[in-house]
Amino acid sequence: MTSSRQGGTSDLGALWVQLARRRWTTLAVVSPDTSDAAARLARGLAELAGAHHRVVEASDASELKLKLSAALGVGGPEGAAAEARHLRFVLPVDGALERPQTAELLAACDGVVLLLEKGRSRIPDALRTVGLVGRERLVGAVLALP
């Protein structure tokens, strides 16, 4: 999909434009590596998109579930469900291959962006991550440059 340097706002903006054109409510940013790169990208997308869209970053599956429940008005006013239709949730998943619950978590997401880091990510790990995600759920890939 795109490549970006750490903190490249224009690249992040171009990525968001591509993502905003698609239909999704929950998007996972997945990295096969155990760094915080997926968390940084998810946070950056949520912050950038916040000016035009309601995007919420969740730090893990339990927080995502809580935020989704709150947004859908579970136990709350009926009008909250209508408002929630305009919300989008971004969930970072670093070290995807090392977490046993990753497949279940990704199955609950509408789309997945694969994040690879130049000089760090290995092709076999990237391919295994794509297999874990499922090609039908993969929205695109980002190569983060140092």
Contacts in CASP RR format, 6 or more apart in sequence:
PFRMAT RR
TARGET T0000
AUTHOR 0000-0000-0000
METHOD contacts of the structure
MODEL  1
MTSSRQGGTSDLGALWVQLARRRWTTLAVVSPDTSDAAARLARGLAELAG
AHHRVVEASDASELKLKLSAALGVGGPEGAAAEARHLRFVLPVDGALERP
QTAELLAACDGVVLLLEKGRSRIPDALRTVGLVGRERLVGAVLALP
1 15 0 8 1.000
1 18 0 8 1.000
1 113 0 8 1.000
1 139 0 8 1.000
1 140 0 8 1.000
1 141 0 8 1.000
1 142 0 8 1.000
2 11 0 8 1.000
2 14 0 8 1.000
2 15 0 8 1.000
2 18 0 8 1.000
2 142 0 8 1.000
2 143 0 8 1.000
3 11 0 8 1.000
3 142 0 8 1.000
3 143 0 8 1.000
3 144 0 8 1.000
3 145 0 8 1.000
4 11 0 8 1.000
4 12 0 8 1.000
4 15 0 8 1.000
4 142 0 8 1.000
4 143 0 8 1.000
4 144 0 8 1.000
4 145 0 8 1.000
5 11 0 8 1.000
5 144 0 8 1.000
5 145 0 8 1.000
5 146 0 8 1.000
6 40 0 8 1.000
6 144 0 8 1.000
6 145 0 8 1.000
6 146 0 8 1.000
9 48 0 8 1.000
12 41 0 8 1.000
12 44 0 8 1.000
12 45 0 8 1.000
12 48 0 8 1.000
13 48 0 8 1.000
15 45 0 8 1.000
15 113 0 8 1.000
15 142 0 8 1.000
16 45 0 8 1.000
16 48 0 8 1.000
16 49 0 8 1.000
19 27 0 8 1.000
19 45 0 8 1.000
19 113 0 8 1.000
19 139 0 8 1.000
20 49 0 8 1.000
20 52 0 8 1.000
20 53 0 8 1.000
22 139 0 8 1.000
23 110 0 8 1.000
24 88 0 8 1.000
24 109 0 8 1.000
24 110 0 8 1.000
24 111 0 8 1.000
24 139 0 8 1.000
25 87 0 8 1.000
25 88 0 8 1.000
25 89 0 8 1.000
25 110 0 8 1.000
26 64 0 8 1.000
26 68 0 8 1.000
26 88 0 8 1.000
26 89 0 8 1.000
26 91 0 8 1.000
26 108 0 8 1.000
26 109 0 8 1.000
26 110 0 8 1.000
26 111 0 8 1.000
27 88 0 8 1.000
27 89 0 8 1.000
27 90 0 8 1.000
27 91 0 8 1.000
27 109 0 8 1.000
27 110 0 8 1.000
27 111 0 8 1.000
27 112 0 8 1.000
27 113 0 8 1.000
27 139 0 8 1.000
28 90 0 8 1.000
28 91 0 8 1.000
28 92 0 8 1.000
28 93 0 8 1.000
28 105 0 8 1.000
28 106 0 8 1.000
28 109 0 8 1.000
28 111 0 8 1.000
28 112 0 8 1.000
28 113 0 8 1.000
29 38 0 8 1.000
29 41 0 8 1.000
29 42 0 8 1.000
29 45 0 8 1.000
29 90 0 8 1.000
29 91 0 8 1.000
29 92 0 8 1.000
29 93 0 8 1.000
29 112 0 8 1.000
29 113 0 8 1.000
29 115 0 8 1.000
30 38 0 8 1.000
30 93 0 8 1.000
30 96 0 8 1.000
30 102 0 8 1.000
30 106 0 8 1.000
30 112 0 8 1.000
30 113 0 8 1.000
30 114 0 8 1.000
30 115 0 8 1.000
30 129 0 8 1.000
30 133 0 8 1.000
31 37 0 8 1.000
31 38 0 8 1.000
31 92 0 8 1.000
31 93 0 8 1.000
31 94 0 8 1.000
31 95 0 8 1.000
31 96 0 8 1.000
31 114 0 8 1.000
31 115 0 8 1.000
31 116 0 8 1.000
31 117 0 8 1.000
31 121 0 8 1.000
31 129 0 8 1.000
32 95 0 8 1.000
32 96 0 8 1.000
32 97 0 8 1.000
32 116 0 8 1.000
32 121 0 8 1.000
32 122 0 8 1.000
32 125 0 8 1.000
32 126 0 8 1.000
32 128 0 8 1.000
32 129 0 8 1.000
33 94 0 8 1.000
33 95 0 8 1.000
33 117 0 8 1.000
33 120 0 8 1.000
33 121 0 8 1.000
33 125 0 8 1.000
34 94 0 8 1.000
34 95 0 8 1.000
34 98 0 8 1.000
35 94 0 8 1.000
35 117 0 8 1.000
35 120 0 8 1.000
36 94 0 8 1.000
37 94 0 8 1.000
37 115 0 8 1.000
37 117 0 8 1.000
37 144 0 8 1.000
38 92 0 8 1.000
38 93 0 8 1.000
38 94 0 8 1.000
38 95 0 8 1.000
38 115 0 8 1.000
39 59 0 8 1.000
39 92 0 8 1.000
39 94 0 8 1.000
40 92 0 8 1.000
41 92 0 8 1.000
41 113 0 8 1.000
41 115 0 8 1.000
41 142 0 8 1.000
41 144 0 8 1.000
42 57 0 8 1.000
42 90 0 8 1.000
42 91 0 8 1.000
42 92 0 8 1.000
43 57 0 8 1.000
43 92 0 8 1.000
45 55 0 8 1.000
45 57 0 8 1.000
45 90 0 8 1.000
46 55 0 8 1.000
46 56 0 8 1.000
46 57 0 8 1.000
46 90 0 8 1.000
49 55 0 8 1.000
49 88 0 8 1.000
53 86 0 8 1.000
53 88 0 8 1.000
54 86 0 8 1.000
54 87 0 8 1.000
54 88 0 8 1.000
55 87 0 8 1.000
55 88 0 8 1.000
55 89 0 8 1.000
55 90 0 8 1.000
56 67 0 8 1.000
56 71 0 8 1.000
56 87 0 8 1.000
56 88 0 8 1.000
56 89 0 8 1.000
56 90 0 8 1.000
57 89 0 8 1.000
57 90 0 8 1.000
57 91 0 8 1.000
57 92 0 8 1.000
58 64 0 8 1.000
58 67 0 8 1.000
58 89 0 8 1.000
58 90 0 8 1.000
58 91 0 8 1.000
59 92 0 8 1.000
60 91 0 8 1.000
61 91 0 8 1.000
61 101 0 8 1.000
61 105 0 8 1.000
61 108 0 8 1.000
64 89 0 8 1.000
64 91 0 8 1.000
67 89 0 8 1.000
68 89 0 8 1.000
70 80 0 8 1.000
71 80 0 8 1.000
71 83 0 8 1.000
71 84 0 8 1.000
71 87 0 8 1.000
71 89 0 8 1.000
72 80 0 8 1.000
72 81 0 8 1.000
72 84 0 8 1.000
73 79 0 8 1.000
73 80 0 8 1.000
73 81 0 8 1.000
73 84 0 8 1.000
91 105 0 8 1.000
91 109 0 8 1.000
93 99 0 8 1.000
93 102 0 8 1.000
93 105 0 8 1.000
93 106 0 8 1.000
95 102 0 8 1.000
96 102 0 8 1.000
96 106 0 8 1.000
96 129 0 8 1.000
96 132 0 8 1.000
97 125 0 8 1.000
97 128 0 8 1.000
97 129 0 8 1.000
97 132 0 8 1.000
99 105 0 8 1.000
102 132 0 8 1.000
103 132 0 8 1.000
106 112 0 8 1.000
106 132 0 8 1.000
106 133 0 8 1.000
106 134 0 8 1.000
106 137 0 8 1.000
107 137 0 8 1.000
109 137 0 8 1.000
110 137 0 8 1.000
111 137 0 8 1.000
111 138 0 8 1.000
111 139 0 8 1.000
112 133 0 8 1.000
112 134 0 8 1.000
112 137 0 8 1.000
112 138 0 8 1.000
112 139 0 8 1.000
112 140 0 8 1.000
113 139 0 8 1.000
113 140 0 8 1.000
113 141 0 8 1.000
113 142 0 8 1.000
114 126 0 8 1.000
114 129 0 8 1.000
114 130 0 8 1.000
114 133 0 8 1.000
114 138 0 8 1.000
114 140 0 8 1.000
114 141 0 8 1.000
114 142 0 8 1.000
115 141 0 8 1.000
115 142 0 8 1.000
115 144 0 8 1.000
116 126 0 8 1.000
116 141 0 8 1.000
116 142 0 8 1.000
116 143 0 8 1.000
116 144 0 8 1.000
117 143 0 8 1.000
117 144 0 8 1.000
117 146 0 8 1.000
118 143 0 8 1.000
118 144 0 8 1.000
118 145 0 8 1.000
118 146 0 8 1.000
119 146 0 8 1.000
130 138 0 8 1.000
END
